[in-house]
Amino acid sequence: MLNFSRHLVALWSPPDLDARPTLFAAQVRALYEGSRTSVPFGAVVGAFLVWAYWESVAATPLLAWFATLLVVSALRWGAQARTPRAIALDRRLTLQAYRVLAAGVIAAALVWAATCVMVLEPSDARSRLMLGLLLCGITAGAAGTLGPRLPLAIAFISIVLLPYVLLMFATVEVAGVRLALLGMLFWTGMALVARNTARTFASAEELRLNSEAHAADLAAERNRFFALIEALPDPLTVLDQDRRIVHINRAFETTFGWDAGDAIGRTADLVLPDPKAWIAVAETLRLGMLAGARPPLELTFRSQDGRAIECEVSVRRVADPAGGPVLYMLRAHDVTERKRMQRLQDRFVSTVSHELRTPLTALSGAIRLLEAQDAKARSAQQAELVRIARRNSDRLLRLVNDILDLSRMSSGRLLLEPTDVEVAPLIAEAVRSIEPFAKEMAVRLGVHSPPQLTLFIDPQRLEQILLNFLSNAVKYSPPGSEVVVTAERLDGRVRITVNDRGPGIAPEHLESVFESFVQIHTQDARRQGGSGLGLTIARALAEQMGGLVGVESTPGEGSRFFVELPEALP
């Protein structure tokens, strides 16, 4: 059941000192902790034994035995008081402390074993039974206090109980043999208790070490997390679920003027006092979870000295690296200067565009009046010059209008007037508006739109999108070809597509056709002209109405520009 020889060898030269040094050091610490109660308890039991056997045993050996017990107890107590605090840090000190403790335990066991010789010769059955109970009590306590170190516990129990068992067998009396058998049974039970205690202690120590290692890993991960935050150039704060600040980085301190000691633990209303801002943050988190994206917010922060700082903010949920509740990370990018420059730019563009549009409108009207007069009064060269002047004045006026629209959209000043609109009549109106240009370019126009398609949009802006698509399609289609406009319902949305038979667009250019000042057909663009803003405006208008634009193209076969918008509710 138990390998005694292995335990005896391990008693003085523990093999696990090298194999499992941390566990061994923990066992030594536990034994010293246990001796704080077991040593005084043994002295008290020894005093009781002297009192119990004072009349039946000679006083001299009894007092000599008790004096020896007290000396051993005092030495063990002194060794316990001088236990080096460097156990587990120094292998040599750990082994030294264990051997001192083991020597004291063996000495105490020998003292208790001597009671058998002192008490049992001569003695009666009552004295034998009382001594057996005392020794069993001593070994029961030792099984618990010495149990973490199984070889030492087995040695103590064996030294204390086995002499008693052998002497009981030697009496050759029925009562003595019974006590011997009970002693052996008790010894076996205490050995099993000691073994279970050792296993439980080893498991608990392993669990403790794993927990400490896990806690250290979590702490290291948390430190790495916050180190990354510190390295970011943008202000960043980490909040708990109550919006209390858990951490801020140096950029946050520099930008908003709050020290970490003053800010941590307070609510983020400190820098973002507007309740509507937090509603926007919550909505951004919700949309981010649903759509898998977290669109940036534009929020106004308040610095410690009261300055308003405009920031572009991204917000996301993050798991606490230390295993705590979910945290929220707000990263702010100071755009105050950029916004100021943008406002100046918008004001400049708006002013210049308005100053240009007024004379351009008058100039274009004058040229049209001149063109409408009797053509016979002019030579062919003069008529051509008038047409060129009209075409370029119209082009310049469109450019100014496009710049104004783009300026309004970028500053949020473009107002939409949505209403329920039937798709078919609106497409027909756009086609009628582009017909003169199509005839001039010898391009046919076709429409395939089912009835009863309705959108909730600004009709003027959708017509502007369609006119842009149609103008480009006619412009780049070869003479004699046809441009077809189709409309169809797609899962609660309506897609309107303009199909042409032009040269098409190379795949590498499809991503850039909706960018500002990009002309998708270089050679034709030079010939046909254009500002490069029409598709950019079309995309911005579609997005403001809750839709999108796109293009599909096959080089040499033509292009298909489309706009998708949500269908009106019935």
N, C-alpha and C positions, 0 to 999 in steps of 0.2 A: 504493500500500500504506500509506504513512504520509504525513500532511499536514505537510510540513516547514515551510511558511510559518506555519502555525498554531502549531507548536511554537516557532518562533523568536520570534513575537510574545509567546507566553506565557512566554518565558524570563525576561524582565525585569518584565513587568506581568502577573502571573498572574490570569486572569479568575475562577478558582475561589476566590480569596481571599474574595470576597463570596458566591459561590454555595454553596461548601462549605467554610466557614472551619475547621471542626473537622478535616476531612481534610487540608486544606492545612497546618495547624499540625502535624498528626501526621507529614506528609511532611518538614517542616523538621526536626522532632526526630529523625526517622530518618536524615536526611542528616548531621546533626551527630554522631549516634552512629557512623555509618559512617566519618566522617572520622578518628575516633580510630585506626583501623587502616589506612585507605587512605593517609593522609599519610605515616606512617613507612614504609609499604611502598613508596611512590613514591620516597622518598629512598634507600632501600636499592637499588632497581632503578637509580636514577640513578648511584649509586656503582659498581654493577656495570658500567654502560655506560662510565663513565670508565675503569675498569680494562680492559675489553675493547678499547677503541679508543685506548688511550694511545699505542700505537706507530704507528697508522695515521692519526691525526688530530693536527693541531697542538695543542700543549699549551695555548696561550693561549685560543683559543676554547672548547676543551673545559672548561677550568677555569672560564672565564667562564659557560658554560652551566650547569655544576654549581652554581656559586655562586648563580646566579639561581634554580635549582630549590630550593636550600636556603632562600633568602630567602622564596620563595613558600610553601614548606612551613611555615616558621616562622610566617609571617603567618597561614596557614590554621589552624595549631595554636593560635596565640594567639586567633584568632576563635572557635575551638571551645571554648577554655577560658573565654571570656567570654560564652558563650551565655546570654542572659537566661532566667531561670527562668520568666518571665511569658509565654512562648510559649503560645499558645492562649487566654490570658486577655486579651491586649491586641493588637488588630489591627495597630496601628502597629509595635509591637515585633516581631511575627511577620514582617511584610513587611520590616522593616529587617534582621532576622537572615537571612532568605532571600537578600536582595540581597548582603549581605556574603559569604555562603557561595557564591552563584553567581559573584560576581566572582573569588573565590579559585579556583573550579573552572575557569573560563575561562582565568585566568592560567596555571594549571598545564597546561591543554591546549595553550596557545600555546607554553609552554616545551618540551613534548614534541614539538610539531610542528616546532620549530626544529631538532631533531636531524636531520631529513631534509636540510636545507641543510648542516648542519655535517658530517655523516658521509658523505653520498652523493656529494659532489664533492671530490676524485675518490675513487672507491672501487671495490672489486671485488664479484663476485657473492656471495662468502661474507659480506662485511660487510652487503650489502643484505638477505640472508636473515636474518642475526642481528638486524638492526635491525627487520625486519618482525615477527619473533617477539617481540621486546621490546615493540613497540608493540601487538601483539595481546594480549599478557599484560596490559599496562596497561589497554586498553579492556575486556578481559574482566572485570577487577576492578571497573572503573567501571560496567559494566552491572549488576553486583549491588549495589554500594553507592549508586549514583545512580539506580538503577531506580525507587524509589518516586516520584521526580519525573521523569517521562518527558522533558519538554523539555530539562531540564538534562543528562540522560544522553545524549540524541541529539546535543546540542551538543558535549559532550566527545568522544564517539566520532568525530563527523564532523571536528572540528578536529584530532584526533590522527591519524586514518587517511587522510583525503582528500588531504593533501599528499603522503603517501607513495605513494598510488595514482597521483596525477597524475605524479609524478616517475618512477615505474616505467613508465607509458605513454610518457613523453617519451624514454626511452632507446631506443625503437624496436628493442629486442632481444627475441628470443623469451623468454628467461629473465625479462627485466624485465616484459614483457606478462603472462606467467604469474603473476608475483608481484602485479601490479596486479589481475588478475582474482581471484586468491585474496584479496587485500585487500578488494575490493568484496564478495566473497561473505562474508568474515568480518564486514565492516561490517553487511551485511544481517542476518546471524545475530545479532550483538550487539544490533542495533536491535530485533529480535523478542524477544530475551531481556529487554531493558529494558522493552519494552511489556508482556510477560507478567508481569514483576516488578511493574510499576506496577499492573496489574489485580489481581494477587494481593494486593498491599498494600492497595489500595482495598477489596477484598472482606473482607480480614481486619480492617481498621479498621472497616468497617461492621458486621461481626459483633461486634467488641469493643464498639462503641457500643451496639448492640442489647442485648448481654448486660448492659452496665452499666445501660442504661435498664430492662431487665427486673429486674435485681437491685434497682435503686432502687424500682421499682414494688412488688416483693415486700417490701422493707424498709418502704415506706410502708404497705402493706396490713397487715404484721405490727404496725406501730406503731398503726395504727387499731384493729386487733383488740385489742391489749392496752390501748389507751386506753378502749375500750368496757368491757373487763373492770374497769378501775380505777373506772369510773363506777358500777358496780353496787353497790347497797347491801348485798347479801348476800356472805358470804365465798365466794371462788371460787379454785380452784387448777387449773392446767393441768399434766397429767402426761404423761410419755413412755411408751413401751411397757414400760419396766422399772419403772414406778410412781415414777420420780424426778420431783421437783417442777421444773417448767420456769418457772413464774410463779405468783405469788400477788398478790392485790389488797390494797388498804389495809384493806378490811373484814376480810379473812382475818387480817392482822396484828393488828388491833384485837381481834377476837373470840378468837383463839387465842394471842395473845401472842408470836408468832414474827416476827422481822424477816426481810425478803426475803433479806438477805445470809446469814443463818443457815439458812434453809429451802431455798433453791434449790440443787439438786444432790443433796439428800438424798432418801431414799425417803419416800413419804407415810405409812409406818408411824409417822412422827413424830407425826402427829395422829390416826391411825386404826390403832391397834396390833392390833386384834382380827382374826385371820385370817378368821373367819367373815364379817366385814364385807366383805372383798374377794371372797369367794365370792358374796355377795349382789350386789355390784357387777357381777361378771362375768355372773351370771344375768340381771340387769336389762338389761345390754347385749344379751345374746342374745335375750331376749324382745322388747326394743325393735326389733331388726332383723327378727324374724319377724313381729311384729304391727304394726310401724310406730308403736309408742308406747313410751314409756319411763316406767313407773310410778315415782313417788317412793319413796325408801327412808327408813326411820327408823333412823339410825345414831347411835352415841354416840362423839363425838370427845373427844380428850384435849388440854387446853391445856398451855402450857409450864409452868405452875405446878401441873399435875396435876389440875385441875378437870375433871369429866365434863360435857360440853356435848351435850345432845340436839339433833339436827338432822334436818330433813327434807331429803333429798339427791336431786338429779336429776343424772344422769350421761349423757354422750353423747360419741360420737366426733366429732372435728372435724379437718378438714384443716389442716396447718400452713400459715399464710399465706405463709411463706417457701419453700414447696415441699418441705419435709422430710417425715419419716415422719408417720404418723397420730398425733394427740395425743388425750388424753382430758380432758374438762373436768368437774370436780365442782363443783356449786354447792350450797352448804349454807345452809339457813335455820334460824336458831336458834329452836328451839321449846321450850327448857327451861322458860321461865316459863309458856308455854301448857300444857305437859304437867303442870306442877305444879298449875296452876289446874284443869285437867281432872280430875286425880286427887282434888283437894279436892271438886270438884263431884260426881264419881261417888260419893265416900265419903258426901257429904251426902245425895245422892239415895237411895243405897242405905239409909242409916240411917233417913231419914225414911220411905221406902217400907215398910221392914220394920216400923217403929213404927206405921204406919198400917194395914198389911195385917192384923196380928194382931187388933186390935179390930174391923176391918171384917169379917173372916171370922166372928168370933163374932156380930157384929151381924146379918150376912146369914143365918147359921144360925138365930138366934133368930127373925128375921122369917119365915123359911120354916116354922119349927115353928108359929108363930102362924097363918100362912096355912093350914097343913094341918089345923088344928083344925076343929071343927064350925062350918061357916059359918052355921048357923041361929042360933047364939048371938050373931051380930053383925048389925048393921043394914047396909043397902046402902052407906051412907056410910062406915061403918067398914071394910067389905071393900075398898072402893075405896082408902081411905087405906093399908091394908095392902099392896095391890098396888103402889101408887105407891112405898111405902117399900122393898118388895122389888126393884122395877125400878131404883130409884136406888142402892140399896146394891150390887146386882150391877154396875151401870154404874161406880160408884166403885171397886169391887174390880178390875174389868177395867182401868180406867185405871191403878191402882197397879201391877198386874201388867205392863202394857205399859211403864210407865216403868222398872220393874226390868229387863225384858228389854232395852230400849234401852240402859240403863246398862251391863248386862253386855256387850252387843255392842260398844259404843263403847270399852270398856276391855279387850276381848279375853278376858273371863272367861266367856263363854257357851260351854259345852262341848257338842259334838255327839256323838251315838252312832250313826254310820252302820251300816247293815246292808242286806242284800238284801231289798227289799220289793216285793210284787206291787201293781201300781197299782190294779186293779179293786177288791179288798177294801178298800183304804185309802180310795178315793173313796166306796164304799158306807158306810163307817163315818162319814165326815164328813157325808154326806147324812143319815144316821140322827140324828146329833147336832143337825142344824139343823132337822129336821122339825117339832118342836113350835113353833118360832118361825115357820116357813113356814105352818103351819096357822093360827096366830094372825093372820098377815098375809094369809090366803086366797091363798097362792101355791103352785102345784104345783112339784114337783121331778122332773127327769128325768135319767137317766144313759145315756150311750152310750160305753162303754169296751171295746175289744177285749181278750180275754184274753192272757196271756203277755207282758205288758209289765212289766218289772222295773227297779227303780231301786236304786242303792246310796246311800241317804240316811238321815237320821234321821227315822223315820216320824212321831214326835210333832211335829217341827217342820214337816214337810210338811202334816200334818193341820191345824196351826195356820194355815198359809198358806191352805189351802182353806177353812177355817172363816171366815177373814176375808173372802175373796172371796164365799163363799156368803152370809154375813151382810149384806154390802153389797148384793149382788144382790137378796136377798129384801126388804131394807129399802126399796129404791128402786123395786121392781117394782109395778105397779098390781095391785089385787086381781083374781083370775081369770087372771092371766098365768102363764107357766111359766118357770122357771129351769132350764137344761140344762147338765149337766157332760159334757164330751167329753174323750177322751184319744186321742192319735195319735202314731205314730212319725215323726220327721223327722231323717234323716241322723245316726243314732247318738244322737239325743236324743229325749226324750218331752215332748210339750207337753200340758198339762192346761188346759182352757179352761172358764171359767164364763160362760155367755151369759145375759143378762137382757133384758127388754123395757121397761126403765126409760126415763127422759127422755133418757139419753145425756149425753155430755160435749162441750162446745164445743171445737173444735180448739185454741184458744189456751190451754186448761187442761190439755191432755193431758200436757205436759211437767212439770207441777207436782203431779200427783195422788199421787206417791209421796214427796213432801216431808213433813217433820214438821208436824203441826198444821194440815194443809190439808184442808178439807172440800170435796169437789168439787161438791156440789149445795147451794147456800147455803140456799135455803128449806127443802128437805127435811131438810137436816142439822140445822137448828134444831128441826124437828118430831121427827126420829128420834133425835137425839143422836149422840154418838160423840166419841172423844178426838182423832181426827185422827192417830193414831200407828199404826193397824193396817197400812196399806199400806207405811209406812216400815219397820216391822218385817218385813213379808212380803218386801220387797226385800232387806233385810239378811240374812235367813235364807236366801233363795234364793242369794245371792251367796256366802255361806259354804259352801253345799253345791255350789258350782261351777256354778250355774245363773243364771237371770235371770227377771225378771218384766216384763210389758208390758201395754199396754191398746190396744184398738182400739174406736172408738166413732163412731156416727152420731147426731147430735142428733135426738131424736124417735123413734128406732128401737131404742135400747138400746146396751149396752156389752158388750165381750168382754175380760175380764181373764184373763191366762194366765200360767203358770209353765212354764219350760223347764228340764229337768234332764238330765244325761248318763245314758244308759241303762247299766244294769249290764253288766259284761263276762260273756260266757257261761262 
